[in-house]
Amino acid sequence: MAAAAQAAAEAVAAGTNGPMFGVLDIVLLAGMAGFGIYWVYFRGSPKAQPPPNKGYTMQPTLIAPKANENSFITKMKASGKNIVVFYGSQTGTAEEFALRLVKEAARYGMKALYPADPEECEMEELSKLSEINNSLVIFCMATYGEGDPTDNASAFYEWLKTEEPDLTGVNYAVFGLGNKTYEHFNSMGKFFDKRLEELGATRVVEAGVGDDDGNMEEDFLTWKDSLWPAVLDFFGLEMNLQEISMRQYRLETPDVPPEKLFTGEIARLRAYQTQRPPFDAKNPFLAQVTAWRELHRGGERSCMHIELDIANSKLRYDAGDHVAVYPVNDPVLVNRFGELLSVDLDTPISLVNIDDQSTKKHPFPCPSTYRTALSHYLDITSNPRTHVLKELAEHTANFEEKQKLLMMASSSLEGKELYQQWVLQDNRSLLHILEDLSSCKPSLDLVCELLTRLQSRYYSISSSSKLHPESVHITAVLLKYTTPTGRINKGVATTWLASKKPEADQTTHQIPIFIRKSQFRLPARHQTPIIMIGPGTGVAPFRGFVQERLKVKREGKPVGDTVLFFGCRKKSEDFLYEEEFQESIDEGLLTLHTAFSREQPDKKVYVTHLLKDHGEYIWRILGEENGHLYVCGDARNMARDVHDIIIETCSKYGQMSSSEAQAFVKKLETQRRYSADVWS
């Protein structure tokens, strides 16, 4: 209204020089009048509705929300399953056991969900399992490192440890996998068994304990034989064994171009052609071999020093970390499968899970070829477990050979003894069995299903990133030995690494790697004294430690006592990195104590002897100067003996009782002042 008044005033002020109202004025006044009429008469009137349409109308499409793929409860309800098996696996054994339990559940008339990876599931749903009648959760949990959960179970472990879910009505069973040579034997299996009960869950059968230092297979079979009768009794079900197919995958022969076939990649197709960080276990970095040299100066054995270029990879490491290598199987062994089973190994294949509810669609990256699967993805050199022998028996024509396999697959005492001798002690692989039992002719796709995944190999990094930020060094002994059957077995990874020596007239070699962080760390303060115990290749991480401390010393900074106890056979043959350590001695950094076990024919001297000789000094470092002690090497004998000697030393020179010395050493371990990087 203010705008209209202003327009009228301006028109009057124009006087007699023009018309009273211009065209624009008339348009504005008409618009205002029309708006006023609408406001008075029509604003409150209801809108006229169109007549109803008697034909079809277009309605918006309502898309139902997709079910959470990580919800195992939803999958169980949708597929009518009442058992779920979770696994915590670092090397594949726990996952293999979980799959066997899933298959066996069907034999007892129960339905189990395909083995579930806790890392890929909504584990907070565990309390909802009670909503499913006669339901059961089984955990196959391996212990890794110094009593730690496996990588894929770590998040679930932390959640279960810190949260308080109500698991009342949840029925469970646990099988733990471990190795008695380690101090924290089977700690994960024990934790899950105890913690689930604390949270209200009901234990259906006593937890099983598998010892890899003994006979893991027999431990599992013994527990499994008690599991199913206990489950049937718990739910009041009748024993009704059913003959079913134990196959989990069906074979497809895809018609795809070569560039669509996996050729060794771990997860992403053509990942090795187009490398993209970040690099980890599922996306390894192709590191170029820049140096390869023999460390042994005599004798029949071989020890390799290998340097890998990690420039431009964004990989970072600290002294004490591990580098993981994805090896490739010996092509001679791979070709032997094709010869024995009369199969063209270059045939494109895809093994597809018959359980459409499973998140694991293939046992290894598919599609690929038989050759790729046997070379990159499958473990073709390990001893097969008893369930494999039972499957092979179904494809064995000769009666005696078939009975032999069936006996070893049985739970009878005679069968267990035969398996122990013929498979384990004689060290036969599945390939060896095919060679020795000529009438055994399984399909190669079945063989690929029965074989477990080829695992990466871990090596203690033998360099310091402070000195070598763009390279990782590996120290590895070439493994080669004769079995009781006269065969020559070779280490998968070290044999492959031995072939990677750079030659002037050859293209460069590349190795798929990733870095695994470790708690095996130098003290934060350089002044803190350290004692390192590493016979043989156990010296590898200590080379990195010495490199790092020498660099600090050269910078003029104070460095505490740096003491190394090293042992080998002969000084002239296998004294690893002798020149480097001598340089550190000459510069006043390193104190080196050596034991050469084969120097004196009438007397063998080991590192453990040296530790006893220097007990008073060791106590001063640990008990009075707050020093750190590190052990690297064999867990079965050396590391255990060292542990006992350290307890004795603390008792003797610290004037403690045996129990007080044990408690003191335990405290050192808790404070990470006693660290071990060991293997069995």
Rosetta blueprint (number, residue, H / E / L):
1 M L
2 A H
3 A H
4 A H
5 A H
6 Q H
7 A H
8 A H
9 A H
10 E H
11 A H
12 V H
13 A H
14 A L
15 G H
16 T H
17 N H
18 G L
19 P L
20 M L
21 F L
22 G L
23 V H
24 L H
25 D H
26 I H
27 V H
28 L H
29 L H
30 A H
31 G H
32 M H
33 A H
34 G H
35 F H
36 G H
37 I H
38 Y H
39 W H
40 V H
41 Y H
42 F L
43 R L
44 G L
45 S L
46 P L
47 K L
48 A L
49 Q L
50 P L
51 P L
52 P L
53 N L
54 K L
55 G L
56 Y L
57 T L
58 M L
59 Q L
60 P L
61 T L
62 L L
63 I L
64 A L
65 P L
66 K L
67 A L
68 N L
69 E L
70 N L
71 S L
72 F H
73 I H
74 T H
75 K H
76 M H
77 K H
78 A H
79 S H
80 G L
81 K L
82 N L
83 I E
84 V E
85 V E
86 F E
87 Y E
88 G E
89 S L
90 Q L
91 T L
92 G L
93 T H
94 A H
95 E H
96 E H
97 F H
98 A H
99 L H
100 R H
101 L H
102 V H
103 K H
104 E H
105 A H
106 A H
107 R H
108 Y L
109 G L
110 M L
111 K L
112 A E
113 L E
114 Y E
115 P E
116 A E
117 D L
118 P H
119 E H
120 E H
121 C L
122 E L
123 M H
124 E H
125 E H
126 L H
127 S H
128 K H
129 L H
130 S H
131 E H
132 I L
133 N L
134 N L
135 S L
136 L E
137 V E
138 I E
139 F E
140 C E
141 M E
142 A E
143 T E
144 Y E
145 G L
146 E L
147 G L
148 D E
149 P E
150 T L
151 D H
152 N H
153 A H
154 S H
155 A H
156 F H
157 Y H
158 E H
159 W H
160 L H
161 K H
162 T H
163 E L
164 E L
165 P L
166 D L
167 L L
168 T L
169 G L
170 V L
171 N E
172 Y E
173 A E
174 V E
175 F E
176 G E
177 L E
178 G E
179 N L
180 K L
181 T L
182 Y L
183 E L
184 H L
185 F L
186 N L
187 S H
188 M H
189 G H
190 K H
191 F H
192 F H
193 D H
194 K H
195 R H
196 L H
197 E H
198 E H
199 L L
200 G L
201 A L
202 T E
203 R E
204 V L
205 V L
206 E L
207 A L
208 G E
209 V E
210 G E
211 D E
212 D L
213 D L
214 G L
215 N L
216 M H
217 E H
218 E H
219 D H
220 F H
221 L H
222 T H
223 W H
224 K H
225 D H
226 S H
227 L H
228 W H
229 P H
230 A H
231 V H
232 L H
233 D H
234 F H
235 F H
236 G L
237 L L
238 E L
239 M L
240 N L
241 L L
242 Q L
243 E L
244 I L
245 S L
246 M L
247 R L
248 Q L
249 Y E
250 R E
251 L E
252 E E
253 T L
254 P L
255 D L
256 V L
257 P L
258 P H
259 E H
260 K H
261 L L
262 F L
263 T L
264 G L
265 E L
266 I L
267 A L
268 R L
269 L L
270 R L
271 A L
272 Y L
273 Q L
274 T L
275 Q L
276 R L
277 P L
278 P L
279 F L
280 D E
281 A L
282 K L
283 N E
284 P L
285 F E
286 L E
287 A E
288 Q E
289 V E
290 T E
291 A E
292 W E
293 R E
294 E E
295 L L
296 H L
297 R L
298 G L
299 G L
300 E L
301 R L
302 S L
303 C E
304 M E
305 H E
306 I E
307 E E
308 L E
309 D E
310 I L
311 A L
312 N L
313 S L
314 K L
315 L L
316 R L
317 Y L
318 D L
319 A L
320 G L
321 D L
322 H E
323 V E
324 A E
325 V E
326 Y L
327 P L
328 V L
329 N L
330 D L
331 P H
332 V H
333 L H
334 V H
335 N H
336 R H
337 F H
338 G H
339 E H
340 L H
341 L H
342 S L
343 V L
344 D L
345 L L
346 D L
347 T L
348 P E
349 I E
350 S E
351 L E
352 V E
353 N E
354 I L
355 D L
356 D L
357 Q L
358 S L
359 T L
360 K L
361 K L
362 H L
363 P L
364 F L
365 P L
366 C L
367 P L
368 S E
369 T E
370 Y H
371 R H
372 T H
373 A H
374 L H
375 S H
376 H H
377 Y H
378 L E
379 D L
380 I L
381 T L
382 S L
383 N L
384 P L
385 R L
386 T H
387 H H
388 V H
389 L H
390 K H
391 E H
392 L H
393 A H
394 E L
395 H L
396 T E
397 A L
398 N L
399 F H
400 E H
401 E H
402 K H
403 Q H
404 K H
405 L H
406 L H
407 M H
408 M H
409 A H
410 S L
411 S L
412 S L
413 L H
414 E H
415 G H
416 K H
417 E H
418 L H
419 Y H
420 Q H
421 Q H
422 W H
423 V H
424 L H
425 Q H
426 D L
427 N L
428 R L
429 S L
430 L H
431 L H
432 H H
433 I H
434 L H
435 E H
436 D H
437 L L
438 S L
439 S L
440 C E
441 K L
442 P L
443 S L
444 L H
445 D H
446 L H
447 V H
448 C H
449 E H
450 L H
451 L L
452 T L
453 R E
454 L L
455 Q L
456 S L
457 R E
458 Y E
459 Y E
460 S E
461 I L
462 S L
463 S L
464 S L
465 S L
466 K L
467 L L
468 H L
469 P L
470 E L
471 S E
472 V E
473 H E
474 I E
475 T E
476 A E
477 V E
478 L L
479 L L
480 K E
481 Y E
482 T E
483 T L
484 P L
485 T L
486 G L
487 R L
488 I E
489 N E
490 K E
491 G L
492 V H
493 A H
494 T H
495 T H
496 W H
497 L H
498 A H
499 S L
500 K L
501 K L
502 P L
503 E L
504 A L
505 D L
506 Q L
507 T L
508 T L
509 H L
510 Q E
511 I E
512 P E
513 I E
514 F E
515 I E
516 R E
517 K L
518 S L
519 Q L
520 F L
521 R L
522 L L
523 P L
524 A L
525 R L
526 H L
527 Q L
528 T L
529 P L
530 I E
531 I E
532 M E
533 I E
534 G L
535 P L
536 G H
537 T H
538 G H
539 V H
540 A H
541 P H
542 F H
543 R H
544 G H
545 F H
546 V H
547 Q H
548 E H
549 R H
550 L H
551 K H
552 V H
553 K H
554 R H
555 E L
556 G L
557 K L
558 P L
559 V L
560 G L
561 D L
562 T E
563 V E
564 L E
565 F E
566 F E
567 G E
568 C E
569 R L
570 K L
571 K H
572 S H
573 E H
574 D H
575 F L
576 L L
577 Y L
578 E H
579 E H
580 E H
581 F H
582 Q H
583 E H
584 S H
585 I H
586 D H
587 E L
588 G L
589 L L
590 L E
591 T E
592 L E
593 H E
594 T E
595 A E
596 F E
597 S L
598 R L
599 E L
600 Q E
601 P L
602 D L
603 K E
604 K L
605 V L
606 Y L
607 V H
608 T H
609 H H
610 L H
611 L H
612 K H
613 D H
614 H L
615 G H
616 E H
617 Y H
618 I H
619 W H
620 R H
621 I H
622 L H
623 G H
624 E H
625 E L
626 N L
627 G L
628 H E
629 L E
630 Y E
631 V E
632 C E
633 G E
634 D E
635 A L
636 R L
637 N L
638 M H
639 A H
640 R H
641 D H
642 V H
643 H H
644 D H
645 I H
646 I H
647 I H
648 E H
649 T H
650 C H
651 S H
652 K H
653 Y H
654 G L
655 Q L
656 M L
657 S L
658 S H
659 S H
660 E H
661 A H
662 Q H
663 A H
664 F H
665 V H
666 K H
667 K H
668 L H
669 E H
670 T H
671 Q L
672 R L
673 R L
674 Y E
675 S E
676 A E
677 D E
678 V E
679 W E
680 S L
